[in-house]
Amino acid sequence: MQNDPMNSVVNVAAYKFAPLSGLAERREPLRALCLAMELKGTILLSVEGINLFVAGSRAAVDTLLDHLRSDPAIGQLEVKESHSDHQPFCRMLVKLKREIIAFGVNGIDPGSTPAKKISPLELKQWLDEKRPCTLLDVRNDYEVRLGTFENAVAFGIDHFRQFPAAADQRLAEHRGDPIVMFCTGGIRCEKAGPYLEREGFRDVYLLDGGILNYFQQCGSQHYQGECFVFDKRTAVDGRLHETSTTLCYACQNPLTAAEQESPMYVPSVSCPYCFTRTLEP
């Protein structure tokens, strides 16, 4: 059943690469505002920008976004939005980090050297027309396992920091192809794109707003499965509705409804991905 936006929790995700100073001075007033508005989620502040996943009432979310956009250092902030019938976060955190998305490669500055972007509607047109391109999924293997675009290339990595080495080893055969990379909301591609361009790939695009924005504008056409999200909803479908996928308490792997039927799945104990480890002495 579709959530009624008037009576549901508003979930927003946004990021922006922009030079920020005075991080410690920014942190406490921002945290106080969020707590006063009864918002929950996580906001990351770094010298390279801001990244946030926050949920709450319509009025509270709008107040936070207005506050951030009024900051001259941040300004315009593009937001992905969905709704749920419950609060998907447990608490409100405002953290200071070295990077708003951990990559571990020096000299990558999306704020000043951004990769080219392709809109969801344009990508859908490419896929409708079967235009030659390499779809590159930069997410972790457990995310890819839940769903991805048809015929997408994935590296089977456990953490985004592994992307540069994996790309160096496995992407050479696609050097002459147009490459369209994608992730959940776009932020990982913002770093992966400039990295590939630095390594000599010249026709690189990132999906603007990621899978969530594609779902919002195009639904699930050309996409198979669900999209993992980093909150208590675990995954959403092409309509941005929460699915029945859950997390294994023991190993934190996402489990589809079918995997939850496995005899190896014991809530809070084991699942098909960690069952053998729970038997080890």
Contacts in CASP RR format, 6 or more apart in sequence:
PFRMAT RR
TARGET T0000
AUTHOR 0000-0000-0000
METHOD contacts of the structure
MODEL  1
MQNDPMNSVVNVAAYKFAPLSGLAERREPLRALCLAMELKGTILLSVEGI
NLFVAGSRAAVDTLLDHLRSDPAIGQLEVKESHSDHQPFCRMLVKLKREI
IAFGVNGIDPGSTPAKKISPLELKQWLDEKRPCTLLDVRNDYEVRLGTFE
NAVAFGIDHFRQFPAAADQRLAEHRGDPIVMFCTGGIRCEKAGPYLEREG
FRDVYLLDGGILNYFQQCGSQHYQGECFVFDKRTAVDGRLHETSTTLCYA
CQNPLTAAEQESPMYVPSVSCPYCFTRTLEP
2 239 0 8 1.000
2 241 0 8 1.000
3 83 0 8 1.000
3 84 0 8 1.000
3 85 0 8 1.000
3 241 0 8 1.000
4 83 0 8 1.000
5 58 0 8 1.000
5 83 0 8 1.000
6 58 0 8 1.000
8 83 0 8 1.000
8 84 0 8 1.000
8 85 0 8 1.000
9 55 0 8 1.000
9 56 0 8 1.000
9 57 0 8 1.000
9 83 0 8 1.000
9 84 0 8 1.000
9 85 0 8 1.000
9 86 0 8 1.000
9 87 0 8 1.000
9 88 0 8 1.000
10 55 0 8 1.000
10 56 0 8 1.000
10 57 0 8 1.000
10 58 0 8 1.000
10 61 0 8 1.000
10 81 0 8 1.000
10 83 0 8 1.000
11 53 0 8 1.000
11 54 0 8 1.000
11 55 0 8 1.000
11 56 0 8 1.000
11 81 0 8 1.000
11 82 0 8 1.000
11 83 0 8 1.000
11 84 0 8 1.000
11 88 0 8 1.000
11 231 0 8 1.000
11 233 0 8 1.000
12 52 0 8 1.000
12 53 0 8 1.000
12 54 0 8 1.000
12 55 0 8 1.000
12 61 0 8 1.000
12 65 0 8 1.000
12 79 0 8 1.000
12 80 0 8 1.000
12 81 0 8 1.000
13 52 0 8 1.000
13 53 0 8 1.000
13 79 0 8 1.000
13 80 0 8 1.000
13 185 0 8 1.000
13 212 0 8 1.000
14 50 0 8 1.000
14 51 0 8 1.000
14 52 0 8 1.000
14 65 0 8 1.000
14 77 0 8 1.000
14 78 0 8 1.000
14 79 0 8 1.000
14 80 0 8 1.000
15 49 0 8 1.000
15 50 0 8 1.000
15 51 0 8 1.000
15 52 0 8 1.000
15 100 0 8 1.000
15 101 0 8 1.000
15 185 0 8 1.000
15 186 0 8 1.000
15 187 0 8 1.000
15 190 0 8 1.000
16 49 0 8 1.000
16 50 0 8 1.000
16 74 0 8 1.000
16 75 0 8 1.000
16 76 0 8 1.000
16 77 0 8 1.000
16 78 0 8 1.000
17 48 0 8 1.000
17 49 0 8 1.000
17 100 0 8 1.000
17 109 0 8 1.000
17 110 0 8 1.000
17 111 0 8 1.000
17 114 0 8 1.000
17 190 0 8 1.000
18 48 0 8 1.000
18 49 0 8 1.000
18 50 0 8 1.000
18 73 0 8 1.000
18 74 0 8 1.000
18 75 0 8 1.000
18 111 0 8 1.000
19 47 0 8 1.000
19 48 0 8 1.000
19 49 0 8 1.000
19 73 0 8 1.000
19 111 0 8 1.000
20 26 0 8 1.000
20 45 0 8 1.000
20 46 0 8 1.000
20 47 0 8 1.000
20 48 0 8 1.000
20 49 0 8 1.000
20 50 0 8 1.000
20 73 0 8 1.000
20 74 0 8 1.000
21 47 0 8 1.000
21 73 0 8 1.000
23 45 0 8 1.000
23 46 0 8 1.000
23 47 0 8 1.000
23 96 0 8 1.000
24 96 0 8 1.000
26 45 0 8 1.000
27 45 0 8 1.000
27 94 0 8 1.000
27 96 0 8 1.000
28 94 0 8 1.000
30 43 0 8 1.000
30 45 0 8 1.000
30 67 0 8 1.000
30 94 0 8 1.000
31 92 0 8 1.000
31 94 0 8 1.000
33 63 0 8 1.000
33 64 0 8 1.000
33 67 0 8 1.000
34 41 0 8 1.000
34 43 0 8 1.000
34 54 0 8 1.000
34 64 0 8 1.000
34 92 0 8 1.000
34 94 0 8 1.000
35 92 0 8 1.000
37 56 0 8 1.000
37 57 0 8 1.000
37 59 0 8 1.000
37 60 0 8 1.000
37 63 0 8 1.000
37 64 0 8 1.000
38 56 0 8 1.000
38 57 0 8 1.000
38 60 0 8 1.000
39 54 0 8 1.000
39 55 0 8 1.000
39 56 0 8 1.000
39 60 0 8 1.000
39 61 0 8 1.000
39 64 0 8 1.000
39 92 0 8 1.000
40 54 0 8 1.000
40 55 0 8 1.000
40 56 0 8 1.000
40 87 0 8 1.000
40 89 0 8 1.000
40 90 0 8 1.000
40 91 0 8 1.000
40 92 0 8 1.000
41 52 0 8 1.000
41 53 0 8 1.000
41 54 0 8 1.000
41 55 0 8 1.000
41 89 0 8 1.000
41 91 0 8 1.000
41 92 0 8 1.000
41 93 0 8 1.000
41 231 0 8 1.000
42 52 0 8 1.000
42 53 0 8 1.000
42 54 0 8 1.000
42 89 0 8 1.000
42 92 0 8 1.000
42 93 0 8 1.000
42 94 0 8 1.000
42 95 0 8 1.000
43 50 0 8 1.000
43 51 0 8 1.000
43 52 0 8 1.000
43 54 0 8 1.000
43 93 0 8 1.000
43 94 0 8 1.000
43 95 0 8 1.000
44 50 0 8 1.000
44 51 0 8 1.000
44 52 0 8 1.000
44 95 0 8 1.000
44 96 0 8 1.000
44 97 0 8 1.000
44 100 0 8 1.000
45 94 0 8 1.000
45 95 0 8 1.000
45 96 0 8 1.000
45 97 0 8 1.000
45 100 0 8 1.000
46 96 0 8 1.000
46 97 0 8 1.000
46 98 0 8 1.000
46 99 0 8 1.000
46 100 0 8 1.000
47 98 0 8 1.000
48 99 0 8 1.000
48 100 0 8 1.000
48 109 0 8 1.000
48 110 0 8 1.000
48 111 0 8 1.000
49 74 0 8 1.000
49 100 0 8 1.000
50 68 0 8 1.000
50 74 0 8 1.000
50 77 0 8 1.000
50 100 0 8 1.000
51 100 0 8 1.000
51 101 0 8 1.000
51 187 0 8 1.000
53 89 0 8 1.000
53 230 0 8 1.000
53 231 0 8 1.000
54 61 0 8 1.000
54 64 0 8 1.000
54 89 0 8 1.000
54 92 0 8 1.000
55 61 0 8 1.000
55 84 0 8 1.000
55 87 0 8 1.000
55 88 0 8 1.000
55 89 0 8 1.000
55 231 0 8 1.000
56 87 0 8 1.000
65 77 0 8 1.000
65 79 0 8 1.000
68 74 0 8 1.000
68 75 0 8 1.000
68 77 0 8 1.000
69 75 0 8 1.000
69 76 0 8 1.000
69 77 0 8 1.000
78 209 0 8 1.000
80 185 0 8 1.000
80 209 0 8 1.000
80 212 0 8 1.000
80 213 0 8 1.000
80 216 0 8 1.000
81 216 0 8 1.000
82 212 0 8 1.000
82 216 0 8 1.000
82 236 0 8 1.000
82 240 0 8 1.000
83 240 0 8 1.000
84 233 0 8 1.000
84 242 0 8 1.000
86 232 0 8 1.000
88 231 0 8 1.000
88 232 0 8 1.000
88 233 0 8 1.000
89 231 0 8 1.000
89 232 0 8 1.000
90 232 0 8 1.000
100 187 0 8 1.000
101 160 0 8 1.000
101 187 0 8 1.000
101 188 0 8 1.000
101 190 0 8 1.000
101 191 0 8 1.000
102 159 0 8 1.000
102 160 0 8 1.000
102 161 0 8 1.000
103 160 0 8 1.000
103 161 0 8 1.000
103 163 0 8 1.000
103 164 0 8 1.000
103 188 0 8 1.000
103 191 0 8 1.000
103 192 0 8 1.000
103 195 0 8 1.000
104 161 0 8 1.000
105 164 0 8 1.000
105 191 0 8 1.000
105 195 0 8 1.000
108 191 0 8 1.000
108 194 0 8 1.000
108 195 0 8 1.000
108 198 0 8 1.000
109 194 0 8 1.000
110 190 0 8 1.000
110 191 0 8 1.000
110 194 0 8 1.000
113 194 0 8 1.000
113 197 0 8 1.000
114 190 0 8 1.000
114 194 0 8 1.000
115 189 0 8 1.000
115 190 0 8 1.000
115 192 0 8 1.000
115 193 0 8 1.000
115 194 0 8 1.000
115 196 0 8 1.000
115 197 0 8 1.000
115 204 0 8 1.000
115 205 0 8 1.000
115 206 0 8 1.000
116 204 0 8 1.000
116 205 0 8 1.000
116 206 0 8 1.000
117 205 0 8 1.000
117 206 0 8 1.000
117 207 0 8 1.000
117 208 0 8 1.000
118 126 0 8 1.000
118 180 0 8 1.000
118 205 0 8 1.000
118 206 0 8 1.000
118 207 0 8 1.000
118 208 0 8 1.000
119 208 0 8 1.000
119 217 0 8 1.000
120 207 0 8 1.000
120 208 0 8 1.000
120 209 0 8 1.000
120 210 0 8 1.000
120 213 0 8 1.000
120 214 0 8 1.000
120 216 0 8 1.000
120 217 0 8 1.000
120 218 0 8 1.000
121 217 0 8 1.000
121 218 0 8 1.000
123 180 0 8 1.000
123 207 0 8 1.000
123 214 0 8 1.000
123 218 0 8 1.000
124 214 0 8 1.000
124 218 0 8 1.000
124 221 0 8 1.000
124 222 0 8 1.000
126 133 0 8 1.000
126 180 0 8 1.000
127 149 0 8 1.000
127 150 0 8 1.000
127 221 0 8 1.000
127 222 0 8 1.000
128 222 0 8 1.000
131 178 0 8 1.000
132 177 0 8 1.000
132 178 0 8 1.000
133 177 0 8 1.000
133 178 0 8 1.000
133 179 0 8 1.000
133 180 0 8 1.000
134 153 0 8 1.000
134 174 0 8 1.000
134 177 0 8 1.000
134 178 0 8 1.000
134 179 0 8 1.000
134 180 0 8 1.000
135 149 0 8 1.000
135 151 0 8 1.000
135 152 0 8 1.000
135 153 0 8 1.000
135 180 0 8 1.000
135 181 0 8 1.000
135 182 0 8 1.000
136 152 0 8 1.000
136 153 0 8 1.000
136 154 0 8 1.000
136 171 0 8 1.000
136 174 0 8 1.000
136 179 0 8 1.000
136 180 0 8 1.000
136 181 0 8 1.000
136 182 0 8 1.000
137 144 0 8 1.000
137 148 0 8 1.000
137 149 0 8 1.000
137 152 0 8 1.000
137 153 0 8 1.000
137 154 0 8 1.000
137 181 0 8 1.000
137 182 0 8 1.000
137 183 0 8 1.000
138 155 0 8 1.000
138 160 0 8 1.000
138 163 0 8 1.000
138 181 0 8 1.000
138 182 0 8 1.000
138 183 0 8 1.000
138 188 0 8 1.000
138 189 0 8 1.000
138 192 0 8 1.000
139 148 0 8 1.000
139 154 0 8 1.000
139 183 0 8 1.000
139 184 0 8 1.000
139 188 0 8 1.000
139 228 0 8 1.000
140 156 0 8 1.000
140 157 0 8 1.000
140 158 0 8 1.000
140 159 0 8 1.000
140 160 0 8 1.000
141 154 0 8 1.000
141 156 0 8 1.000
141 157 0 8 1.000
141 158 0 8 1.000
142 228 0 8 1.000
142 253 0 8 1.000
142 254 0 8 1.000
143 184 0 8 1.000
143 227 0 8 1.000
143 228 0 8 1.000
143 254 0 8 1.000
144 152 0 8 1.000
144 154 0 8 1.000
144 156 0 8 1.000
145 254 0 8 1.000
146 225 0 8 1.000
146 226 0 8 1.000
146 227 0 8 1.000
146 228 0 8 1.000
146 235 0 8 1.000
146 245 0 8 1.000
146 254 0 8 1.000
146 256 0 8 1.000
147 223 0 8 1.000
147 224 0 8 1.000
147 225 0 8 1.000
147 226 0 8 1.000
147 227 0 8 1.000
148 154 0 8 1.000
148 223 0 8 1.000
148 224 0 8 1.000
148 225 0 8 1.000
149 182 0 8 1.000
149 222 0 8 1.000
149 223 0 8 1.000
149 224 0 8 1.000
150 222 0 8 1.000
150 223 0 8 1.000
150 224 0 8 1.000
152 182 0 8 1.000
153 170 0 8 1.000
153 171 0 8 1.000
153 174 0 8 1.000
155 162 0 8 1.000
155 163 0 8 1.000
155 166 0 8 1.000
155 167 0 8 1.000
155 170 0 8 1.000
156 166 0 8 1.000
157 163 0 8 1.000
157 166 0 8 1.000
160 188 0 8 1.000
163 188 0 8 1.000
163 192 0 8 1.000
163 195 0 8 1.000
164 195 0 8 1.000
167 192 0 8 1.000
167 195 0 8 1.000
167 196 0 8 1.000
167 199 0 8 1.000
168 199 0 8 1.000
171 179 0 8 1.000
171 196 0 8 1.000
171 201 0 8 1.000
175 200 0 8 1.000
175 201 0 8 1.000
176 201 0 8 1.000
176 203 0 8 1.000
177 203 0 8 1.000
178 203 0 8 1.000
178 204 0 8 1.000
178 205 0 8 1.000
179 196 0 8 1.000
179 201 0 8 1.000
179 203 0 8 1.000
179 204 0 8 1.000
179 205 0 8 1.000
180 205 0 8 1.000
180 206 0 8 1.000
180 207 0 8 1.000
181 189 0 8 1.000
181 192 0 8 1.000
181 193 0 8 1.000
181 196 0 8 1.000
181 204 0 8 1.000
181 205 0 8 1.000
181 206 0 8 1.000
181 207 0 8 1.000
182 189 0 8 1.000
182 206 0 8 1.000
182 207 0 8 1.000
182 210 0 8 1.000
182 211 0 8 1.000
182 214 0 8 1.000
183 189 0 8 1.000
183 192 0 8 1.000
183 210 0 8 1.000
183 211 0 8 1.000
184 210 0 8 1.000
184 211 0 8 1.000
184 212 0 8 1.000
184 227 0 8 1.000
184 228 0 8 1.000
184 229 0 8 1.000
184 230 0 8 1.000
185 209 0 8 1.000
185 210 0 8 1.000
185 211 0 8 1.000
185 212 0 8 1.000
185 213 0 8 1.000
186 206 0 8 1.000
186 207 0 8 1.000
186 208 0 8 1.000
186 209 0 8 1.000
186 210 0 8 1.000
186 213 0 8 1.000
189 206 0 8 1.000
189 207 0 8 1.000
189 210 0 8 1.000
190 206 0 8 1.000
192 206 0 8 1.000
193 204 0 8 1.000
193 206 0 8 1.000
196 204 0 8 1.000
197 204 0 8 1.000
207 213 0 8 1.000
207 214 0 8 1.000
211 223 0 8 1.000
211 227 0 8 1.000
212 227 0 8 1.000
212 229 0 8 1.000
212 236 0 8 1.000
212 240 0 8 1.000
214 223 0 8 1.000
215 223 0 8 1.000
215 227 0 8 1.000
215 236 0 8 1.000
215 237 0 8 1.000
215 238 0 8 1.000
215 239 0 8 1.000
215 240 0 8 1.000
216 240 0 8 1.000
219 238 0 8 1.000
219 239 0 8 1.000
220 237 0 8 1.000
220 238 0 8 1.000
220 239 0 8 1.000
223 238 0 8 1.000
225 237 0 8 1.000
226 235 0 8 1.000
226 236 0 8 1.000
226 237 0 8 1.000
226 238 0 8 1.000
226 243 0 8 1.000
226 245 0 8 1.000
226 256 0 8 1.000
227 235 0 8 1.000
227 236 0 8 1.000
227 237 0 8 1.000
227 238 0 8 1.000
228 234 0 8 1.000
228 235 0 8 1.000
228 245 0 8 1.000
228 254 0 8 1.000
229 235 0 8 1.000
229 236 0 8 1.000
233 242 0 8 1.000
233 243 0 8 1.000
234 242 0 8 1.000
234 243 0 8 1.000
234 245 0 8 1.000
234 246 0 8 1.000
234 247 0 8 1.000
234 254 0 8 1.000
235 242 0 8 1.000
235 243 0 8 1.000
235 245 0 8 1.000
235 254 0 8 1.000
236 242 0 8 1.000
236 243 0 8 1.000
237 243 0 8 1.000
243 257 0 8 1.000
244 256 0 8 1.000
244 257 0 8 1.000
244 260 0 8 1.000
245 254 0 8 1.000
245 255 0 8 1.000
245 256 0 8 1.000
245 257 0 8 1.000
246 254 0 8 1.000
246 255 0 8 1.000
246 260 0 8 1.000
247 253 0 8 1.000
247 254 0 8 1.000
247 255 0 8 1.000
248 254 0 8 1.000
248 255 0 8 1.000
248 265 0 8 1.000
248 270 0 8 1.000
248 271 0 8 1.000
248 273 0 8 1.000
248 274 0 8 1.000
249 267 0 8 1.000
249 268 0 8 1.000
249 269 0 8 1.000
250 268 0 8 1.000
250 269 0 8 1.000
250 270 0 8 1.000
250 271 0 8 1.000
250 274 0 8 1.000
250 278 0 8 1.000
251 271 0 8 1.000
251 273 0 8 1.000
251 274 0 8 1.000
251 277 0 8 1.000
253 271 0 8 1.000
253 273 0 8 1.000
253 274 0 8 1.000
255 265 0 8 1.000
255 271 0 8 1.000
255 272 0 8 1.000
259 265 0 8 1.000
259 271 0 8 1.000
259 272 0 8 1.000
262 271 0 8 1.000
262 272 0 8 1.000
264 270 0 8 1.000
264 271 0 8 1.000
264 272 0 8 1.000
264 275 0 8 1.000
265 271 0 8 1.000
265 272 0 8 1.000
269 278 0 8 1.000
270 278 0 8 1.000
END
